Structures are given as C-alpha cells and as structure tokens.
C-alpha cells in the first residue's frame, strides 16, 4: 500500500547521483566542448562511483552513458 521506504530511498539516491554528475559537469565549463574534456569528465565521474550506494552509482552512470554517446 504505497511506496516502500527502500524504493523511495533508491529513487532519492538515483536522483542525487544524477544531480551530483550534472553539477560536476557544470564545473567543467568550456572544457566539455573538447573530446579531451569529455574524456576527463567521464574519468572523474567514474572515479566518483567508488564506495557509493548502488542507486547513487546508477544515477551517475546515466549521465556517463549520455556523455559516451555524445563523444565525437
């Protein structure tokens, strides 16, 4: 009857992971317009997934996948 606490926590962490990734990308500024900058951003985001909850990592990975598809 309603959303379980685990589902709510997982969804919250997923959104937090995505937001963290987007904030990190924003900090790259103009660097994201170069292939080297995108590669560096992917490396930083991948490193940021270490020792994090699975749902949080999934949020970061969503953004990494978009970056990988956008690579020239």
N, C-alpha and C positions, 0 to 999 in steps of 0.2 A: 504494500500500500504506500506508494511513494518511493522516492529515490533513496537508495541505501546510502549510508554515510560513506562507504568505500567508493561508490560511484561518484558521489559529489566531490570527494577528495581527489579522486583520479582526474576528474574533469577540471577541477581547480588547478591542479598541478600541471596538467597539459597546457592550459591557458597561460599559466605563469611561465612555463618553459618557452612557449611561443613569444610571449612578451619580452622575456629576457633576450631571446635571439634577435628580435626586432630592435630592441634598444642597443644591443651590441653593434648591429649593422648600421644603425643611425650614427654611432660614434665613428664609423669608418669614413663617413662623408664622401668626398670625391674619389677616394681610393677604390670604391666599389665600381667605378666606371672602367677599371682596367682588369684584365684577366688575372694579373698577379694579386690585385687587391681582393678579388673574389676568392681566389685560392687561399689567401691568408685568412679571410673571414671564415671559410669552411673549416680550416685547420683550427682556428680559435674556438669555433662553436663545437667542433668535435671534441676538443680537449675539455671543454666546459661540461661535457656529459659525464665525466668521471665521478663516480661515487654519488650520483644523484638518483632520486627515485625514478622508477621506470616510466611513469606517466610524464614527469618533467622532461626526461630524455626524449620521449616521443614528441613532445611539443617542439623541442629544439630540432629534432630530426625532420619534422615537417618543413621547417624553414631551410635546412640544409638541402633537402631534396629540391626545393624550388630553385635554390642557387645553382645546384648541379645541372638542372635542366636549362637554366639561363646562360650557362657558360658558352662562350663562342667556340 
